[in-house]
Amino acid sequence: MQGVEVNITDDGTLDMPDKILKQLDVVVASIHSGFKNPKEKITRRMLKAMENENVDIIAHPTGRLITKRESYDIDLEAVFDAAKKTSTVMEVNAYPERMDLRDAHVRAAVKAGVQLVISTDSHNADQLHFMKLGIGTARRGWATKSDIINTRNLKDMLRMLKH
Ligand SMILES: [Zn+2]
């Protein structure tokens, strides 16, 4: 499988061209800049990325880094509505400094009918065991197996992705 995490730029476009993204099996988009944008702007950036037909997953949707940085100010209700409408999957990032979505956000996403994926954000193989933190977060948000796309086998999971 081939995939990529792309940056959502200042205007909500992605920092890789669509003609490349559409050749990949999975495209994850996320915000890594402009954390101080006003709520309307950062929400608009996120919604625009979700409207891109090549974007399958939004990673660490609130951008917090525990003990280092608060979440950016984003309208998660609008984000979850758009996720449902565009079939974009929201990440439950299990990396200990992120834990993003957190439990209460998982609950809101599940209520909105949004599909989730639990990912470790591993930067090396030793970090794959963070998965259990993500599973714990998802459970605290009352997510069940049917809400989490990576509880499926690979073939079924790929079929659930947007592009
Ligand atoms: Zn990231």
Backbone and ligand atoms as CSV (ligand in chain L), in Angstrom:
chain,resi,resn,atom,element,x,y,z
A,1,MET,N,N,0.833,-1.199,0.000
A,1,MET,CA,C,0.000,0.000,0.000
A,1,MET,C,C,0.862,1.241,0.000
A,2,GLN,N,N,0.354,2.272,-0.636
A,2,GLN,CA,C,1.055,3.551,-0.629
A,2,GLN,C,C,0.110,4.634,-0.130
A,3,GLY,N,N,0.633,5.463,0.757
A,3,GLY,CA,C,-0.189,6.535,1.287
A,3,GLY,C,C,0.666,7.708,1.691
A,4,VAL,N,N,0.009,8.794,2.068
A,4,VAL,CA,C,0.741,9.998,2.422
A,4,VAL,C,C,-0.078,10.812,3.410
A,5,GLU,N,N,0.604,11.582,4.246
A,5,GLU,CA,C,-0.064,12.611,5.042
A,5,GLU,C,C,0.299,13.950,4.409
A,6,VAL,N,N,-0.702,14.660,3.933
A,6,VAL,CA,C,-0.468,15.955,3.288
A,6,VAL,C,C,-0.892,17.089,4.209
A,7,ASN,N,N,-0.212,18.219,4.052
A,7,ASN,CA,C,-0.569,19.419,4.803
A,7,ASN,C,C,-1.776,20.098,4.183
A,8,ILE,N,N,-2.654,20.579,5.041
A,8,ILE,CA,C,-3.721,21.486,4.613
A,8,ILE,C,C,-3.124,22.884,4.711
A,9,THR,N,N,-3.036,23.565,3.571
A,9,THR,CA,C,-2.354,24.867,3.539
A,9,THR,C,C,-3.251,25.971,4.090
A,10,ASP,N,N,-2.743,27.181,4.041
A,10,ASP,CA,C,-3.446,28.343,4.596
A,10,ASP,C,C,-4.822,28.567,3.959
A,11,ASP,N,N,-4.977,28.200,2.688
A,11,ASP,CA,C,-6.278,28.424,2.033
A,11,ASP,C,C,-7.098,27.137,1.900
A,12,GLY,N,N,-6.657,26.068,2.555
A,12,GLY,CA,C,-7.438,24.835,2.540
A,12,GLY,C,C,-7.127,23.906,1.383
A,13,THR,N,N,-6.235,24.345,0.484
A,13,THR,CA,C,-5.778,23.412,-0.551
A,13,THR,C,C,-4.715,22.511,0.083
A,14,LEU,N,N,-4.286,21.509,-0.672
A,14,LEU,CA,C,-3.322,20.546,-0.141
A,14,LEU,C,C,-1.956,20.805,-0.753
A,15,ASP,N,N,-0.904,20.385,-0.062
A,15,ASP,CA,C,0.419,20.719,-0.580
A,15,ASP,C,C,0.988,19.654,-1.522
A,16,MET,N,N,0.114,18.797,-2.048
A,16,MET,CA,C,0.502,17.897,-3.143
A,16,MET,C,C,-0.602,17.940,-4.193
A,17,PRO,N,N,-0.233,17.841,-5.474
A,17,PRO,CA,C,-1.262,17.934,-6.522
A,17,PRO,C,C,-2.190,16.717,-6.547
A,18,ASP,N,N,-3.445,16.965,-6.936
A,18,ASP,CA,C,-4.445,15.897,-6.993
A,18,ASP,C,C,-4.019,14.745,-7.902
A,19,LYS,N,N,-3.296,15.062,-8.957
A,19,LYS,CA,C,-2.932,13.978,-9.888
A,19,LYS,C,C,-1.988,12.961,-9.227
A,20,ILE,N,N,-1.279,13.372,-8.217
A,20,ILE,CA,C,-0.454,12.418,-7.446
A,20,ILE,C,C,-1.305,11.739,-6.381
A,21,LEU,N,N,-2.098,12.528,-5.677
A,21,LEU,CA,C,-2.916,11.966,-4.589
A,21,LEU,C,C,-3.829,10.855,-5.094
A,22,LYS,N,N,-4.359,11.030,-6.280
A,22,LYS,CA,C,-5.335,10.031,-6.733
A,22,LYS,C,C,-4.696,8.687,-7.084
A,23,GLN,N,N,-3.375,8.666,-7.190
A,23,GLN,CA,C,-2.688,7.397,-7.466
A,23,GLN,C,C,-2.411,6.603,-6.183
A,24,LEU,N,N,-2.602,7.215,-5.034
A,24,LEU,CA,C,-2.260,6.564,-3.761
A,24,LEU,C,C,-3.454,5.789,-3.206
A,25,ASP,N,N,-3.174,4.811,-2.346
A,25,ASP,CA,C,-4.249,4.010,-1.757
A,25,ASP,C,C,-4.965,4.758,-0.653
A,26,VAL,N,N,-4.208,5.555,0.099
A,26,VAL,CA,C,-4.829,6.283,1.203
A,26,VAL,C,C,-4.167,7.651,1.357
A,27,VAL,N,N,-5.016,8.663,1.488
A,27,VAL,CA,C,-4.536,10.037,1.655
A,27,VAL,C,C,-5.075,10.579,2.983
A,28,VAL,N,N,-4.135,10.996,3.821
A,28,VAL,CA,C,-4.458,11.572,5.124
A,28,VAL,C,C,-4.105,13.051,5.044
A,29,ALA,N,N,-5.016,13.922,5.452
A,29,ALA,CA,C,-4.737,15.363,5.417
A,29,ALA,C,C,-4.822,15.914,6.830
A,30,SER,N,N,-3.999,16.929,7.102
A,30,SER,CA,C,-4.001,17.489,8.446
A,30,SER,C,C,-3.390,18.878,8.449
A,31,ILE,N,N,-3.699,19.583,9.542
A,31,ILE,CA,C,-3.235,20.955,9.714
A,31,ILE,C,C,-1.976,20.950,10.574
A,32,HIS,N,N,-0.908,21.538,10.048
A,32,HIS,CA,C,0.346,21.640,10.794
A,32,HIS,C,C,0.832,23.087,10.886
A,33,SER,N,N,-0.023,24.034,10.505
A,33,SER,CA,C,0.379,25.448,10.505
A,33,SER,C,C,-0.849,26.324,10.706
A,34,GLY,N,N,-0.602,27.565,11.074
A,34,GLY,CA,C,-1.707,28.512,11.224
A,34,GLY,C,C,-2.611,28.171,12.393
A,35,PHE,N,N,-2.000,27.666,13.476
A,35,PHE,CA,C,-2.793,27.215,14.631
A,35,PHE,C,C,-3.570,28.355,15.291
A,36,LYS,N,N,-3.138,29.583,15.041
A,36,LYS,CA,C,-3.802,30.723,15.680
A,36,LYS,C,C,-4.871,31.349,14.784
A,37,ASN,N,N,-5.141,30.740,13.652
A,37,ASN,CA,C,-6.219,31.233,12.777
A,37,ASN,C,C,-7.514,31.355,13.566
A,38,PRO,N,N,-8.339,32.378,13.236
A,38,PRO,CA,C,-9.667,32.428,13.859
A,38,PRO,C,C,-10.479,31.179,13.505
A,39,LYS,N,N,-11.457,30.900,14.369
A,39,LYS,CA,C,-12.253,29.682,14.233
A,39,LYS,C,C,-12.841,29.503,12.831
A,40,GLU,N,N,-13.411,30.585,12.280
A,40,GLU,CA,C,-14.055,30.480,10.961
A,40,GLU,C,C,-13.035,30.047,9.915
A,41,LYS,N,N,-11.848,30.619,9.990
A,41,LYS,CA,C,-10.846,30.330,8.967
A,41,LYS,C,C,-10.331,28.893,9.072
A,42,ILE,N,N,-10.032,28.478,10.269
A,42,ILE,CA,C,-9.450,27.132,10.411
A,42,ILE,C,C,-10.510,26.080,10.082
A,43,THR,N,N,-11.765,26.376,10.421
A,43,THR,CA,C,-12.852,25.451,10.078
A,43,THR,C,C,-13.010,25.380,8.560
A,44,ARG,N,N,-12.963,26.554,7.909
A,44,ARG,CA,C,-13.090,26.602,6.444
A,44,ARG,C,C,-11.959,25.819,5.763
A,45,ARG,N,N,-10.743,25.956,6.276
A,45,ARG,CA,C,-9.608,25.197,5.714
A,45,ARG,C,C,-9.889,23.691,5.787
A,46,MET,N,N,-10.345,23.262,6.957
A,46,MET,CA,C,-10.599,21.830,7.169
A,46,MET,C,C,-11.719,21.333,6.262
A,47,LEU,N,N,-12.803,22.108,6.160
A,47,LEU,CA,C,-13.942,21.685,5.333
A,47,LEU,C,C,-13.529,21.591,3.864
A,48,LYS,N,N,-12.721,22.541,3.428
A,48,LYS,CA,C,-12.275,22.522,2.033
A,48,LYS,C,C,-11.447,21.266,1.751
A,49,ALA,N,N,-10.592,20.911,2.694
A,49,ALA,CA,C,-9.778,19.690,2.517
A,49,ALA,C,C,-10.681,18.456,2.444
A,50,MET,N,N,-11.714,18.428,3.275
A,50,MET,CA,C,-12.609,17.264,3.281
A,50,MET,C,C,-13.403,17.158,1.991
A,51,GLU,N,N,-13.639,18.306,1.343
A,51,GLU,CA,C,-14.373,18.284,0.077
A,51,GLU,C,C,-13.516,17.760,-1.074
A,52,ASN,N,N,-12.214,17.684,-0.870
A,52,ASN,CA,C,-11.336,17.108,-1.901
A,52,ASN,C,C,-11.610,15.603,-1.994
A,53,GLU,N,N,-11.933,15.145,-3.183
A,53,GLU,CA,C,-12.336,13.741,-3.337
A,53,GLU,C,C,-11.194,12.762,-3.060
A,54,ASN,N,N,-9.967,13.251,-3.011
A,54,ASN,CA,C,-8.838,12.350,-2.741
A,54,ASN,C,C,-8.506,12.200,-1.260
A,55,VAL,N,N,-9.106,13.037,-0.434
A,55,VAL,CA,C,-8.779,12.996,1.006
A,55,VAL,C,C,-9.663,11.967,1.706
A,56,ASP,N,N,-9.028,10.929,2.222
A,56,ASP,CA,C,-9.771,9.857,2.889
A,56,ASP,C,C,-9.934,10.107,4.383
A,57,ILE,N,N,-8.899,10.657,4.999
A,57,ILE,CA,C,-8.834,10.725,6.470
A,57,ILE,C,C,-8.321,12.107,6.884
A,58,ILE,N,N,-8.881,12.659,7.969
A,58,ILE,CA,C,-8.309,13.849,8.602
A,58,ILE,C,C,-7.590,13.395,9.871
A,59,ALA,N,N,-6.301,13.695,9.940
A,59,ALA,CA,C,-5.501,13.265,11.091
A,59,ALA,C,C,-5.547,14.310,12.203
A,60,HIS,N,N,-5.359,13.840,13.422
A,60,HIS,CA,C,-5.349,14.685,14.630
A,60,HIS,C,C,-6.181,15.953,14.432
A,61,PRO,N,N,-7.512,15.783,14.387
A,61,PRO,CA,C,-8.396,16.882,13.952
A,61,PRO,C,C,-8.396,18.152,14.807
A,62,THR,N,N,-7.940,18.122,16.031
A,62,THR,CA,C,-7.953,19.370,16.818
A,62,THR,C,C,-6.559,19.961,17.036
A,63,GLY,N,N,-5.511,19.224,16.703
A,63,GLY,CA,C,-4.160,19.777,16.690
A,63,GLY,C,C,-3.485,19.981,18.042
A,64,ARG,N,N,-4.077,19.466,19.110
A,64,ARG,CA,C,-3.439,19.723,20.407
A,64,ARG,C,C,-2.165,18.883,20.575
A,65,LEU,N,N,-1.228,19.409,21.375
A,65,LEU,CA,C,-0.069,18.633,21.813
A,65,LEU,C,C,-0.068,18.757,23.336
A,66,ILE,N,N,-0.357,17.667,24.004
A,66,ILE,CA,C,-0.581,17.713,25.454
A,66,ILE,C,C,0.652,18.270,26.174
A,67,THR,N,N,0.419,19.221,27.045
A,67,THR,CA,C,1.395,20.022,27.824
A,67,THR,C,C,2.162,21.045,26.981
A,68,LYS,N,N,1.958,21.049,25.638
A,68,LYS,CA,C,2.724,21.981,24.796
A,68,LYS,C,C,1.854,22.984,24.070
A,69,ARG,N,N,0.710,22.529,23.559
A,69,ARG,CA,C,-0.089,23.409,22.714
A,69,ARG,C,C,-1.557,23.025,22.838
A,70,GLU,N,N,-2.407,24.036,23.041
A,70,GLU,CA,C,-3.852,23.815,23.062
A,70,GLU,C,C,-4.325,23.472,21.653
A,71,SER,N,N,-5.518,22.900,21.557
A,71,SER,CA,C,-6.164,22.699,20.261
A,71,SER,C,C,-6.357,24.043,19.573
A,72,TYR,N,N,-6.319,24.032,18.244
A,72,TYR,CA,C,-6.761,25.248,17.574
A,72,TYR,C,C,-8.267,25.363,17.739
A,73,ASP,N,N,-8.772,26.576,17.485
A,73,ASP,CA,C,-10.193,26.856,17.698
A,73,ASP,C,C,-10.953,26.440,16.441
A,74,ILE,N,N,-11.677,25.331,16.511
A,74,ILE,CA,C,-12.345,24.799,15.318
A,74,ILE,C,C,-13.771,24.381,15.659
A,75,ASP,N,N,-14.668,24.537,14.703
A,75,ASP,CA,C,-16.069,24.154,14.884
A,75,ASP,C,C,-16.210,22.665,14.559
A,76,LEU,N,N,-16.071,21.846,15.587
A,76,LEU,CA,C,-16.073,20.394,15.351
A,76,LEU,C,C,-17.429,19.879,14.893
A,77,GLU,N,N,-18.491,20.565,15.302
A,77,GLU,CA,C,-19.818,20.137,14.856
A,77,GLU,C,C,-19.901,20.252,13.327
A,78,ALA,N,N,-19.418,21.369,12.802
A,78,ALA,CA,C,-19.408,21.565,11.343
A,78,ALA,C,C,-18.481,20.555,10.674
A,79,VAL,N,N,-17.364,20.281,11.336
A,79,VAL,CA,C,-16.404,19.313,10.783
A,79,VAL,C,C,-17.028,17.913,10.719
A,80,PHE,N,N,-17.703,17.518,11.790
A,80,PHE,CA,C,-18.303,16.171,11.796
A,80,PHE,C,C,-19.452,16.071,10.791
A,81,ASP,N,N,-20.239,17.146,10.656
A,81,ASP,CA,C,-21.291,17.167,9.629
A,81,ASP,C,C,-20.694,16.957,8.245
A,82,ALA,N,N,-19.614,17.691,7.974
A,82,ALA,CA,C,-18.962,17.592,6.666
A,82,ALA,C,C,-18.332,16.216,6.480
A,83,ALA,N,N,-17.813,15.654,7.556
A,83,ALA,CA,C,-17.208,14.320,7.474
A,83,ALA,C,C,-18.251,13.293,7.070
A,84,LYS,N,N,-19.417,13.429,7.669
A,84,LYS,CA,C,-20.517,12.518,7.340
A,84,LYS,C,C,-20.914,12.701,5.869
A,85,LYS,N,N,-21.089,13.956,5.468
A,85,LYS,CA,C,-21.549,14.239,4.095
A,85,LYS,C,C,-20.541,13.807,3.040
A,86,THR,N,N,-19.254,13.976,3.332
A,86,THR,CA,C,-18.228,13.698,2.322
A,86,THR,C,C,-17.607,12.309,2.501
A,87,SER,N,N,-18.088,11.537,3.483
A,87,SER,CA,C,-17.509,10.216,3.791
A,87,SER,C,C,-16.022,10.302,4.113
A,88,THR,N,N,-15.649,11.337,4.832
A,88,THR,CA,C,-14.259,11.468,5.271
A,88,THR,C,C,-14.134,10.885,6.677
A,89,VAL,N,N,-13.094,10.100,6.881
A,89,VAL,CA,C,-12.875,9.415,8.162
A,89,VAL,C,C,-12.083,10.332,9.099
A,90,MET,N,N,-12.459,10.357,10.375
A,90,MET,CA,C,-11.739,11.154,11.373
A,90,MET,C,C,-10.804,10.236,12.167
A,91,GLU,N,N,-9.624,10.738,12.426
A,91,GLU,CA,C,-8.633,9.937,13.145
A,91,GLU,C,C,-8.781,10.065,14.665
A,92,VAL,N,N,-8.585,8.946,15.332
A,92,VAL,CA,C,-8.330,8.938,16.775
A,92,VAL,C,C,-6.836,8.649,16.877
A,93,ASN,N,N,-6.068,9.716,17.050
A,93,ASN,CA,C,-4.613,9.593,17.054
A,93,ASN,C,C,-4.166,9.158,18.446
A,94,ALA,N,N,-3.447,8.045,18.500
A,94,ALA,CA,C,-3.109,7.417,19.780
A,94,ALA,C,C,-1.734,7.816,20.314
A,95,TYR,N,N,-1.053,8.692,19.588
A,95,TYR,CA,C,0.271,9.123,20.052
A,95,TYR,C,C,0.089,9.839,21.391
A,96,PRO,N,N,0.879,9.486,22.418
A,96,PRO,CA,C,0.584,9.984,23.769
A,96,PRO,C,C,0.467,11.503,23.881
A,97,GLU,N,N,1.234,12.256,23.112
A,97,GLU,CA,C,1.133,13.720,23.197
A,97,GLU,C,C,-0.090,14.267,22.464
A,98,ARG,N,N,-0.704,13.448,21.645
A,98,ARG,CA,C,-1.847,13.929,20.852
A,98,ARG,C,C,-3.174,13.455,21.452
A,99,MET,N,N,-3.415,12.152,21.446
A,99,MET,CA,C,-4.715,11.623,21.907
A,99,MET,C,C,-5.841,12.493,21.331
A,100,ASP,N,N,-5.929,12.506,20.018
A,100,ASP,CA,C,-6.725,13.494,19.289
A,100,ASP,C,C,-7.334,12.815,18.056
A,101,LEU,N,N,-8.594,12.665,17.977
A,101,LEU,CA,C,-9.685,13.101,18.830
A,101,LEU,C,C,-9.564,12.554,20.258
A,102,ARG,N,N,-10.063,13.332,21.211
A,102,ARG,CA,C,-10.146,12.795,22.565
A,102,ARG,C,C,-11.525,12.184,22.793
A,103,ASP,N,N,-11.714,11.600,23.990
A,103,ASP,CA,C,-12.915,10.784,24.238
A,103,ASP,C,C,-14.244,11.490,23.944
A,104,ALA,N,N,-14.411,12.720,24.450
A,104,ALA,CA,C,-15.696,13.420,24.261
A,104,ALA,C,C,-15.931,13.727,22.781
A,105,HIS,N,N,-14.853,13.999,22.048
A,105,HIS,CA,C,-14.993,14.245,20.611
A,105,HIS,C,C,-15.359,12.957,19.877
A,106,VAL,N,N,-14.819,11.842,20.323
A,106,VAL,CA,C,-15.179,10.548,19.726
A,106,VAL,C,C,-16.684,10.337,19.872
A,107,ARG,N,N,-17.178,10.619,21.078
A,107,ARG,CA,C,-18.617,10.449,21.340
A,107,ARG,C,C,-19.444,11.291,20.373
A,108,ALA,N,N,-19.048,12.548,20.197
A,108,ALA,CA,C,-19.787,13.447,19.297
A,108,ALA,C,C,-19.705,12.953,17.851
A,109,ALA,N,N,-18.549,12.468,17.451
A,109,ALA,CA,C,-18.378,11.977,16.077
A,109,ALA,C,C,-19.254,10.748,15.835
A,110,VAL,N,N,-19.261,9.847,16.803
A,110,VAL,CA,C,-20.082,8.638,16.663
A,110,VAL,C,C,-21.556,9.021,16.563
A,111,LYS,N,N,-21.970,9.959,17.414
A,111,LYS,CA,C,-23.379,10.422,17.365
A,111,LYS,C,C,-23.713,11.036,16.020
A,112,ALA,N,N,-22.733,11.688,15.392
A,112,ALA,CA,C,-22.957,12.324,14.084
A,112,ALA,C,C,-22.873,11.317,12.937
A,113,GLY,N,N,-22.573,10.062,13.262
A,113,GLY,CA,C,-22.514,9.029,12.225
A,113,GLY,C,C,-21.227,9.029,11.432
A,114,VAL,N,N,-20.160,9.544,12.041
A,114,VAL,CA,C,-18.865,9.649,11.364
A,114,VAL,C,C,-18.042,8.383,11.606
A,115,GLN,N,N,-17.364,7.925,10.565
A,115,GLN,CA,C,-16.468,6.773,10.706
A,115,GLN,C,C,-15.113,7.238,11.247
A,116,LEU,N,N,-14.490,6.389,12.042
A,116,LEU,CA,C,-13.215,6.727,12.692
A,116,LEU,C,C,-12.145,5.710,12.319
A,117,VAL,N,N,-10.895,6.144,12.463
A,117,VAL,CA,C,-9.771,5.211,12.332
A,117,VAL,C,C,-8.869,5.450,13.543
A,118,ILE,N,N,-8.337,4.396,14.120
A,118,ILE,CA,C,-7.394,4.560,15.230
A,118,ILE,C,C,-5.990,4.377,14.667
A,119,SER,N,N,-5.152,5.402,14.836
A,119,SER,CA,C,-3.787,5.364,14.304
A,119,SER,C,C,-2.802,5.726,15.402
A,120,THR,N,N,-1.579,5.240,15.275
A,120,THR,CA,C,-0.581,5.487,16.318
A,120,THR,C,C,0.314,6.691,16.021
A,121,ASP,N,N,0.314,7.195,14.765
A,121,ASP,CA,C,1.250,8.264,14.386
A,121,ASP,C,C,2.696,7.831,14.652
A,122,SER,N,N,2.953,6.547,14.556
A,122,SER,CA,C,4.288,6.018,14.861
A,122,SER,C,C,5.349,6.624,13.962
A,123,HIS,N,N,6.461,6.986,14.571
A,123,HIS,CA,C,7.621,7.420,13.803
A,123,HIS,C,C,8.679,6.321,13.770
A,124,ASN,N,N,8.468,5.256,14.503
A,124,ASN,CA,C,9.250,4.025,14.344
A,124,ASN,C,C,8.433,2.854,14.886
A,125,ALA,N,N,8.885,1.637,14.597
A,125,ALA,CA,C,8.074,0.449,14.899
A,125,ALA,C,C,7.839,0.265,16.394
A,126,ASP,N,N,8.741,0.795,17.232
A,126,ASP,CA,C,8.574,0.666,18.682
A,126,ASP,C,C,7.334,1.382,19.203
A,127,GLN,N,N,6.780,2.275,18.382
A,127,GLN,CA,C,5.651,3.088,18.870
A,127,GLN,C,C,4.292,2.501,18.492
A,128,LEU,N,N,4.305,1.371,17.798
A,128,LEU,CA,C,3.030,0.785,17.366
A,128,LEU,C,C,2.161,0.345,18.544
A,129,HIS,N,N,2.811,0.112,19.695
A,129,HIS,CA,C,2.014,-0.313,20.867
A,129,HIS,C,C,1.145,0.818,21.419
A,130,PHE,N,N,1.331,2.052,20.926
A,130,PHE,CA,C,0.430,3.144,21.337
A,130,PHE,C,C,-1.022,2.844,20.947
A,131,MET,N,N,-1.181,1.893,20.026
A,131,MET,CA,C,-2.537,1.544,19.569
A,131,MET,C,C,-3.493,1.339,20.736
A,132,LYS,N,N,-3.000,0.742,21.819
A,132,LYS,CA,C,-3.937,0.465,22.910
A,132,LYS,C,C,-4.445,1.743,23.583
A,133,LEU,N,N,-3.668,2.811,23.522
A,133,LEU,CA,C,-4.154,4.096,24.045
A,133,LEU,C,C,-5.311,4.623,23.188
A,134,GLY,N,N,-5.175,4.438,21.890
A,134,GLY,CA,C,-6.242,4.884,20.972
A,134,GLY,C,C,-7.508,4.056,21.149
A,135,ILE,N,N,-7.310,2.759,21.361
A,135,ILE,CA,C,-8.479,1.894,21.580
A,135,ILE,C,C,-9.191,2.322,22.866
A,136,GLY,N,N,-8.402,2.649,23.902
A,136,GLY,CA,C,-8.986,3.119,25.159
A,136,GLY,C,C,-9.773,4.413,24.961
A,137,THR,N,N,-9.205,5.342,24.200
A,137,THR,CA,C,-9.889,6.615,23.930
A,137,THR,C,C,-11.203,6.377,23.176
A,138,ALA,N,N,-11.140,5.512,22.180
A,138,ALA,CA,C,-12.346,5.217,21.387
A,138,ALA,C,C,-13.425,4.592,22.277
A,139,ARG,N,N,-13.000,3.715,23.176
A,139,ARG,CA,C,-13.981,3.078,24.074
A,139,ARG,C,C,-14.591,4.091,25.030
A,140,ARG,N,N,-13.748,5.000,25.531
A,140,ARG,CA,C,-14.273,6.040,26.426
A,140,ARG,C,C,-15.291,6.919,25.714
A,141,GLY,N,N,-15.147,7.028,24.386
A,141,GLY,CA,C,-16.119,7.781,23.588
A,141,GLY,C,C,-17.272,6.914,23.092
A,142,TRP,N,N,-17.367,5.706,23.638
A,142,TRP,CA,C,-18.458,4.775,23.317
A,142,TRP,C,C,-18.446,4.329,21.860
A,143,ALA,N,N,-17.309,4.412,21.198
A,143,ALA,CA,C,-17.221,3.860,19.844
A,143,ALA,C,C,-17.222,2.340,19.946
A,144,THR,N,N,-17.809,1.706,18.962
A,144,THR,CA,C,-17.767,0.253,18.877
A,144,THR,C,C,-17.047,-0.138,17.591
A,145,LYS,N,N,-16.870,-1.446,17.450
A,145,LYS,CA,C,-16.133,-1.965,16.297
A,145,LYS,C,C,-16.655,-1.390,14.977
A,146,SER,N,N,-17.959,-1.246,14.869
A,146,SER,CA,C,-18.540,-0.814,13.592
A,146,SER,C,C,-18.234,0.655,13.276
A,147,ASP,N,N,-17.798,1.417,14.273
A,147,ASP,CA,C,-17.456,2.826,14.034
A,147,ASP,C,C,-16.018,3.006,13.556
A,148,ILE,N,N,-15.209,1.968,13.665
A,148,ILE,CA,C,-13.758,2.087,13.445
A,148,ILE,C,C,-13.367,1.308,12.190
A,149,ILE,N,N,-12.895,2.021,11.159
A,149,ILE,CA,C,-12.668,1.315,9.885
A,149,ILE,C,C,-11.529,0.313,9.966
A,150,ASN,N,N,-10.529,0.561,10.818
A,150,ASN,CA,C,-9.426,-0.421,10.851
A,150,ASN,C,C,-9.658,-1.576,11.823
A,151,THR,N,N,-10.945,-1.847,12.127
A,151,THR,CA,C,-11.281,-3.145,12.715
A,151,THR,C,C,-11.627,-4.146,11.606
A,152,ARG,N,N,-11.727,-3.646,10.361
A,152,ARG,CA,C,-12.058,-4.522,9.218
A,152,ARG,C,C,-10.785,-5.142,8.639
A,153,ASN,N,N,-10.973,-6.150,7.788
A,153,ASN,CA,C,-9.811,-6.632,7.044
A,153,ASN,C,C,-9.453,-5.584,5.990
A,154,LEU,N,N,-8.265,-5.720,5.419
A,154,LEU,CA,C,-7.733,-4.676,4.541
A,154,LEU,C,C,-8.667,-4.379,3.363
A,155,LYS,N,N,-9.158,-5.435,2.748
A,155,LYS,CA,C,-9.995,-5.245,1.559
A,155,LYS,C,C,-11.250,-4.429,1.905
A,156,ASP,N,N,-11.909,-4.807,2.991
A,156,ASP,CA,C,-13.129,-4.092,3.395
A,156,ASP,C,C,-12.802,-2.662,3.815
A,157,MET,N,N,-11.669,-2.512,4.499
A,157,MET,CA,C,-11.297,-1.170,4.958
A,157,MET,C,C,-11.048,-0.242,3.752
A,158,LEU,N,N,-10.315,-0.735,2.770
A,158,LEU,CA,C,-10.026,0.102,1.603
A,158,LEU,C,C,-11.313,0.483,0.868
A,159,ARG,N,N,-12.261,-0.428,0.884
A,159,ARG,CA,C,-13.546,-0.143,0.229
A,159,ARG,C,C,-14.296,0.981,0.937
A,160,MET,N,N,-14.034,1.147,2.231
A,160,MET,CA,C,-14.732,2.194,2.987
A,160,MET,C,C,-14.120,3.579,2.782
A,161,LEU,N,N,-12.924,3.622,2.220
A,161,LEU,CA,C,-12.294,4.926,1.999
A,161,LEU,C,C,-12.970,5.615,0.823
A,162,LYS,N,N,-12.867,6.925,0.827
A,162,LYS,CA,C,-13.599,7.730,-0.140
A,162,LYS,C,C,-13.097,7.529,-1.563
A,163,HIS,N,N,-11.792,7.499,-1.730
A,163,HIS,CA,C,-11.252,7.534,-3.115
A,163,HIS,C,C,-10.567,6.239,-3.535
L,1,ZN,ZN,ZN,0.449,15.143,11.431
